[in-house]
Amino acid sequence: MAITVEDLKKMPTKYKIVLGVALALLLLYFYYFYFFQAALEKKIELTEKLENLEQQIAKRRVVALKIEKHKKEIAELNKNLQIALAKLPERKEIPNLLKSVSEAGREENLSFVLFQPLDPISKEFYAEIPVKIEVEGGYHNLTSFFLRVAELPRIVNVADAAIRRSTEEEREGNPLKTECLMKTYMFLDRPNEEPKQATEQTSK
């Protein structure tokens, strides 16, 4: 037997309330499973995608910052390289450069016992040209000589310096005898090319 509207009107109030609550719960049940649950799952899926995208963007920003940093570092290295290359003498300048070193020593009243250019050592894009030097003279003359060498427009480094007192036979007014290896550097026209002897060995 079907329930009519009149039957509902005659129903006690408490049953009307129970029936209303049941209908509301039934509507909520259908709404949840057919509408809300699907929307919630879609929202969760989109939220996860958004989080993944944000993580990828954050990672790419970090990479972009690193790339920018490396670009600046490379630009700075290239700048320093150009400055260094400008201080590397060409092959034709080596004899005059070594002559300048020798003249700087004589002008500081040093006596050259040995001035011996050694075989060049090939590096990647430059050649190292060592010169074995032995001089006699005072301490202040020696330090002034090293300062003048450091101020030359081309790179000349002093290495393996050994200073000792001259013997009675060697002294003759020169209290110190210094042995060192001076190194200058020559730019190679082609990377890894074998450098030729920059200058003939001389002894002064």
FILUMFI-931730 format. One record per residue: x, y, z of N, C-alpha, C, O in turn. Coordinates in steps of 0.2 Angstrom, whole numbers, padded with zeros to 4 digits, always signed. Layout:
<atoms>
XYZXYZXYZXYZ/...
</atoms>
This chain:
<atoms>
+0004-0006+0000+0000+0000+0000+0004+0006+0000+0009+0007+0004/+0003+0011-0005+0007+0017-0006+0006+0022+0000+0000+0022+0002/+0011+0026+0002+0010+0031+0007+0008+0037+0003+0012+0039-0002/+0002+0040+0005+0000+0046+0001+0002+0052+0005+0005+0052+0011/+0001+0058+0003+0002+0065+0006-0002+0065+0012+0000+0068+0017/-0008+0063+0012-0013+0063+0017-0010+0059+0023-0011+0061+0029/-0008+0053+0021-0005+0049+0026+0001+0052+0030+0002+0052+0036/+0005+0056+0026+0011+0059+0029+0008+0065+0034+0011+0066+0039/+0003+0068+0032+0000+0074+0036-0002+0071+0043-0002+0074+0048/-0005+0065+0042-0008+0062+0048-0003+0059+0053-0004+0057+0059/+0003+0058+0050+0009+0054+0054+0011+0059+0060+0011+0065+0059/+0012+0056+0066+0015+0059+0071+0021+0063+0070+0025+0061+0065/+0022+0069+0073+0027+0073+0072+0034+0070+0072+0039+0071+0068/+0035+0066+0078+0041+0062+0078+0043+0058+0073+0049+0057+0071/+0038+0055+0069+0039+0050+0064+0041+0055+0058+0045+0053+0053/+0038+0061+0057+0039+0065+0052+0047+0067+0052+0050+0068+0047/+0049+0069+0058+0056+0071+0059+0061+0065+0057+0066+0066+0054/+0059+0059+0060+0063+0053+0058+0064+0052+0050+0069+0051+0047/+0058+0053+0047+0058+0052+0040+0061+0057+0036+0065+0056+0031/+0061+0064+0039+0065+0069+0036+0072+0068+0036+0076+0070+0032/+0074+0066+0042+0081+0065+0043+0084+0059+0039+0089+0060+0036/+0080+0054+0038+0082+0048+0034+0082+0051+0027+0087+0049+0023/+0077+0055+0024+0078+0057+0018+0084+0062+0016+0087+0061+0011/+0085+0066+0021+0091+0070+0021+0098+0066+0021+0102+0067+0017/+0098+0061+0025+0104+0056+0025+0105+0053+0018+0110+0052+0015/+0099+0051+0015+0099+0047+0009+0101+0052+0003+0105+0050-0001/+0099+0058+0004+0101+0063-0001+0109+0064-0001+0112+0065-0006/+0111+0065+0006+0118+0066+0007+0122+0060+0004+0128+0061+0002/+0120+0054+0005+0123+0048+0003+0124+0048-0004+0130+0047-0007/+0119+0050-0008+0119+0050-0015+0124+0056-0018+0128+0055-0023/+0123+0061-0014+0127+0067-0016+0135+0066-0015+0139+0067-0019/+0136+0062-0010+0143+0061-0008+0146+0056-0013+0151+0057-0016/+0143+0050-0015+0145+0045-0019+0145+0047-0026+0149+0045-0030/+0140+0051-0028+0140+0053-0036+0143+0060-0037+0144+0061-0043/+0143+0064-0032+0146+0071-0034+0152+0073-0030+0157+0074-0033/+0151+0073-0023+0157+0075-0019+0163+0071-0019+0168+0074-0020/+0162+0064-0019+0168+0060-0019+0172+0061-0025+0178+0061-0025/+0169+0061-0031+0172+0062-0037+0176+0069-0038+0181+0069-0040/+0172+0074-0035+0176+0081-0035+0182+0081-0030+0187+0084-0031/+0181+0077-0024+0186+0077-0020+0192+0073-0022+0198+0076-0022/+0191+0068-0026+0197+0064-0029+0200+0068-0034+0206+0068-0035/+0196+0072-0038+0199+0076-0043+0203+0082-0040+0208+0083-0043/+0201+0084-0035+0204+0090-0031+0211+0087-0029+0216+0090-0029/+0211+0081-0026+0217+0078-0023+0222+0077-0029+0228+0078-0028/+0220+0074-0034+0224+0073-0040+0227+0080-0043+0233+0080-0044/+0223+0085-0043+0225+0091-0046+0230+0094-0041+0235+0097-0043/+0229+0093-0034+0233+0096-0029+0240+0092-0030+0245+0096-0029/+0240+0086-0031+0247+0082-0031+0250+0084-0038+0256+0085-0037/+0247+0086-0043+0250+0088-0049+0253+0095-0048+0258+0096-0050/+0249+0099-0044+0252+0106-0043+0258+0106-0039+0263+0109-0040/+0258+0101-0034+0264+0101-0029+0270+0098-0034+0275+0101-0033/+0269+0093-0038+0274+0091-0042+0277+0096-0047+0283+0097-0048/+0272+0100-0050+0274+0106-0054+0278+0111-0050+0283+0114-0053/+0276+0112-0044+0280+0117-0040+0287+0115-0038+0291+0119-0038/+0287+0108-0037+0294+0105-0035+0298+0106-0041+0304+0107-0041/+0295+0104-0047+0299+0105-0053+0302+0112-0055+0307+0113-0057/+0297+0116-0054+0299+0124-0055+0304+0126-0050+0309+0129-0052/+0304+0123-0044+0309+0125-0039+0316+0122-0041+0321+0126-0040/+0316+0116-0043+0322+0113-0045+0325+0117-0051+0331+0118-0051/+0321+0118-0056+0323+0122-0062+0326+0129-0060+0330+0131-0063/+0322+0132-0055+0325+0138-0053+0332+0138-0050+0336+0142-0051/+0333+0133-0046+0339+0131-0043+0345+0130-0048+0350+0133-0048/+0343+0126-0053+0347+0125-0059+0349+0131-0063+0354+0132-0065/+0343+0135-0064+0344+0141-0068+0349+0146-0064+0353+0149-0067/+0348+0146-0057+0353+0150-0053+0360+0148-0054+0365+0152-0054/+0361+0141-0053+0368+0138-0054+0371+0140-0061+0376+0141-0061/+0366+0139-0066+0369+0141-0073+0371+0148-0073+0376+0149-0076/+0367+0152-0070+0369+0160-0071+0375+0161-0067+0379+0165-0069/+0376+0157-0061+0382+0158-0057+0388+0156-0061+0393+0159-0061/+0387+0150-0064+0393+0147-0068+0394+0151-0074+0400+0152-0076/+0389+0155-0077+0391+0159-0083+0395+0165-0080+0400+0167-0084/+0393+0168-0074+0397+0173-0072+0404+0171-0070+0409+0175-0071/+0405+0165-0067+0411+0162-0066+0416+0161-0072+0422+0163-0072/+0412+0159-0077+0416+0157-0083+0418+0164-0086+0424+0165-0089/+0413+0169-0086+0415+0176-0089+0421+0179-0085+0425+0182-0088/+0421+0178-0078+0427+0180-0074+0433+0177-0076+0438+0180-0076/+0433+0170-0077+0439+0166-0079+0441+0168-0085+0447+0169-0086/+0437+0169-0090+0439+0171-0097+0442+0178-0097+0447+0179-0100/+0440+0183-0092+0443+0189-0091+0450+0189-0089+0454+0192-0091/+0450+0184-0083+0457+0183-0080+0462+0180-0085+0468+0181-0085/+0459+0175-0089+0463+0172-0094+0466+0177-0099+0472+0177-0101/+0461+0182-0102+0464+0187-0106+0469+0191-0103+0474+0193-0107/+0468+0193-0097+0473+0197-0094+0480+0193-0093+0485+0196-0094/+0479+0186-0091+0485+0182-0091+0489+0182-0098+0495+0182-0098/+0485+0180-0103+0487+0180-0110+0491+0186-0112+0496+0186-0116/+0488+0192-0110+0491+0198-0112+0498+0199-0109+0502+0202-0111/+0499+0195-0103+0506+0195-0100+0511+0190-0102+0516+0190-0100/+0508+0185-0106+0513+0180-0109+0516+0183-0115+0513+0185-0120/+0523+0183-0115+0526+0185-0121+0526+0181-0127+0525+0175-0126/+0526+0183-0133+0527+0179-0139+0534+0177-0140+0538+0179-0136/+0535+0172-0144+0541+0169-0145+0547+0174-0147+0552+0174-0144/+0545+0179-0151+0550+0184-0153+0552+0189-0147+0557+0192-0147/+0548+0189-0142+0549+0193-0136+0554+0190-0131+0557+0194-0127/+0555+0184-0131+0558+0180-0126+0565+0183-0125+0567+0184-0119/+0569+0183-0130+0576+0185-0129+0577+0192-0126+0581+0193-0122/+0572+0197-0128+0573+0204-0125+0570+0203-0118+0573+0207-0114/+0566+0199-0116+0563+0198-0109+0569+0196-0105+0570+0198-0099/+0573+0190-0107+0578+0188-0104+0584+0193-0103+0587+0193-0098/+0584+0197-0108+0589+0202-0108+0588+0207-0102+0592+0210-0099/+0581+0209-0102+0579+0214-0097+0580+0211-0090+0582+0215-0085/+0579+0204-0089+0581+0201-0082+0588+0202-0081+0590+0204-0075/+0592+0201-0086+0599+0201-0085+0601+0208-0083+0605+0209-0079/+0599+0213-0087+0600+0220-0086+0598+0222-0079+0602+0226-0076/+0592+0220-0077+0590+0222-0070+0595+0220-0065+0596+0223-0060/+0597+0214-0065+0602+0211-0061+0609+0215-0061+0611+0217-0055/+0611+0217-0066+0617+0221-0067+0616+0228-0064+0621+0231-0061/+0610+0231-0065+0609+0238-0063+0608+0238-0055+0609+0243-0052/+0607+0232-0052+0607+0231-0045+0613+0229-0042+0614+0227-0036/+0619+0230-0046+0625+0228-0044+0626+0221-0042+0630+0219-0038/+0623+0216-0045+0623+0209-0044+0628+0206-0049+0628+0209-0055/+0632+0202-0047+0637+0198-0052+0634+0192-0054+0633+0187-0050/+0633+0191-0061+0630+0185-0063+0636+0179-0064+0641+0180-0067/+0635+0174-0060+0640+0168-0061+0637+0163-0067+0641+0160-0070/+0630+0163-0067+0627+0159-0072+0620+0162-0074+0616+0164-0070/+0619+0162-0081+0613+0164-0083+0611+0159-0089+0613+0160-0095/+0608+0153-0087+0607+0148-0092+0600+0146-0093+0597+0143-0089/+0597+0148-0099+0590+0146-0101+0590+0138-0102+0595+0136-0106/+0585+0135-0100+0584+0128-0100+0579+0126-0106+0576+0131-0108/+0578+0120-0107+0574+0118-0112+0567+0120-0110+0565+0119-0105/+0563+0123-0115+0556+0125-0114+0552+0119-0112+0553+0113-0114/+0547+0119-0108+0542+0114-0106+0535+0116-0109+0532+0121-0107/+0533+0111-0113+0526+0113-0116+0520+0111-0112+0520+0106-0109/+0516+0116-0111+0510+0115-0107+0504+0115-0112+0505+0114-0118/+0498+0116-0110+0492+0116-0115+0492+0121-0120+0492+0119-0126/+0493+0127-0118+0492+0133-0123+0498+0137-0122+0499+0143-0125/+0503+0136-0118+0509+0140-0117+0515+0135-0115+0514+0129-0114/+0521+0138-0116+0527+0135-0114+0530+0138-0108+0531+0144-0108/+0533+0134-0104+0536+0137-0098+0544+0137-0100+0547+0132-0102/+0547+0143-0099+0554+0143-0101+0558+0145-0094+0558+0150-0092/+0561+0140-0092+0565+0141-0085+0572+0143-0087+0575+0141-0092/+0575+0147-0083+0582+0150-0083+0585+0149-0077+0583+0151-0071/+0591+0145-0077+0594+0144-0071+0599+0150-0070+0603+0152-0074/+0599+0153-0064+0603+0159-0062+0607+0158-0056+0604+0156-0051/+0613+0160-0056+0617+0161-0050+0620+0168-0050+0623+0170-0055/+0619+0172-0045+0621+0178-0044+0625+0179-0037+0623+0176-0032/+0629+0184-0037+0632+0186-0031+0631+0193-0029+0631+0197-0034/+0630+0195-0023+0629+0202-0021+0626+0203-0014+0625+0198-0011/+0624+0209-0012+0621+0210-0006+0614+0208-0005+0611+0207-0010/+0611+0208+0001+0604+0206+0002+0600+0211-0001+0595+0209-0005/+0601+0217+0000+0597+0223-0003+0597+0223-0010+0592+0224-0013/+0603+0222-0013+0603+0221-0020+0599+0216-0023+0596+0217-0028/+0599+0210-0020+0595+0204-0022+0588+0206-0021+0584+0204-0026/+0585+0208-0016+0578+0210-0015+0576+0215-0020+0570+0214-0023/+0580+0220-0021+0578+0225-0026+0578+0222-0033+0573+0224-0037/+0582+0217-0035+0582+0214-0041+0576+0210-0042+0573+0210-0047/+0574+0206-0037+0568+0202-0037+0562+0206-0038+0557+0204-0042/+0562+0212-0035+0556+0217-0035+0555+0219-0043+0550+0220-0045/+0561+0221-0045+0561+0223-0052+0559+0218-0057+0555+0220-0062/+0561+0212-0056+0558+0206-0060+0551+0206-0060+0547+0204-0065/+0548+0206-0053+0541+0205-0052+0537+0211-0056+0531+0210-0058/+0540+0217-0057+0537+0223-0060+0537+0223-0067+0535+0227-0071/+0541+0218-0070+0541+0218-0078+0534+0217-0081+0530+0213-0078/+0533+0220-0086+0526+0219-0089+0524+0212-0091+0518+0210-0092/+0529+0207-0092+0528+0200-0093+0529+0196-0087+0532+0198-0083/+0526+0190-0087+0526+0186-0081+0533+0183-0081+0535+0180-0085/+0536+0184-0075+0542+0181-0073+0542+0179-0066+0541+0183-0061/+0542+0172-0064+0542+0170-0058+0548+0167-0055+0552+0165-0059/+0550+0168-0049+0556+0166-0046+0554+0159-0042+0550+0160-0038/+0558+0154-0043+0557+0148-0039+0563+0145-0037+0568+0146-0040/+0562+0141-0032+0568+0137-0029+0574+0141-0028+0580+0139-0029/+0573+0147-0024+0579+0151-0023+0582+0148-0017+0579+0146-0012/+0589+0148-0017+0593+0146-0012+0599+0151-0011+0602+0153-0015/+0599+0154-0005+0604+0159-0003+0609+0157+0002+0607+0154+0007/+0615+0158+0001+0620+0156+0006+0625+0161+0006+0626+0165+0001/+0629+0161+0011+0635+0166+0012+0641+0164+0007+0642+0158+0006/+0644+0168+0003+0649+0167-0001+0655+0165+0003+0656+0167+0009/+0659+0160+0000+0666+0158+0003+0671+0164+0003+0669+0169-0001/+0676+0163+0006+0681+0169+0006+0684+0170-0001+0685+0176-0003/+0685+0164-0005+0687+0165-0011+0682+0168-0016+0684+0172-0020/+0676+0167-0015+0670+0170-0019+0668+0177-0017+0666+0181-0021/+0670+0179-0011+0666+0185-0008+0668+0191-0012+0664+0194-0016/+0674+0194-0012+0676+0200-0015+0671+0206-0015+0669+0209-0020/+0668+0207-0009+0663+0212-0008+0656+0210-0009+0651+0214-0007/+0655+0203-0011+0648+0201-0012+0647+0195-0007+0649+0190-0007/+0643+0197-0001+0642+0193+0004+0638+0187+0003+0638+0182+0007/+0633+0187-0002+0629+0182-0003+0629+0179-0010+0631+0182-0015/+0628+0172-0010+0627+0169-0017+0620+0166-0017+0618+0162-0013/+0617+0168-0023+0610+0165-0023+0609+0161-0030+0611+0163-0035/+0606+0156-0029+0604+0151-0035+0597+0151-0035+0594+0150-0030/+0594+0152-0041+0587+0151-0042+0585+0149-0049+0589+0149-0053/+0579+0148-0049+0576+0146-0056+0571+0151-0058+0566+0152-0054/+0572+0155-0063+0567+0160-0065+0563+0157-0071+0566+0154-0075/+0556+0158-0070+0552+0155-0076+0548+0160-0079+0545+0164-0076/+0548+0161-0086+0544+0165-0089+0540+0160-0094+0541+0154-0094/+0535+0163-0097+0530+0159-0100+0529+0162-0107+0528+0168-0108/+0528+0157-0112+0527+0159-0119+0521+0157-0122+0520+0151-0121/+0517+0161-0125+0511+0159-0128+0512+0155-0134+0516+0157-0138/+0509+0149-0135+0509+0145-0141+0504+0147-0146+0498+0147-0144/+0506+0147-0152+0501+0149-0157+0496+0143-0158+0490+0144-0160/+0498+0137-0157+0494+0131-0158+0494+0127-0151+0500+0126-0149/+0489+0125-0148+0489+0121-0142+0493+0115-0143+0493+0112-0148/+0497+0114-0137+0501+0108-0137+0507+0107-0142+0510+0102-0143/+0508+0113-0146+0514+0113-0150+0520+0112-0146+0521+0115-0141/+0525+0109-0149+0532+0109-0146+0536+0115-0147+0537+0117-0152/+0537+0119-0141+0541+0125-0142+0548+0124-0144+0551+0119-0141/+0551+0128-0148+0558+0128-0149+0562+0131-0144+0559+0135-0140/+0568+0130-0144+0573+0133-0139+0572+0141-0140+0573+0144-0145/+0570+0144-0134+0568+0151-0135+0575+0156-0136+0574+0161-0139/+0580+0153-0133+0586+0157-0134+0592+0152-0132+0591+0147-0129/+0598+0154-0135+0603+0150-0134+0606+0150-0127+0605+0156-0124/+0609+0145-0124+0611+0145-0118+0617+0150-0117+0622+0150-0122/+0617+0154-0112+0623+0159-0111+0625+0158-0104+0621+0157-0099/+0631+0160-0103+0634+0160-0096+0637+0167-0095+0642+0169-0099/+0635+0171-0090+0638+0177-0089+0641+0177-0082+0644+0183-0080/
</atoms>
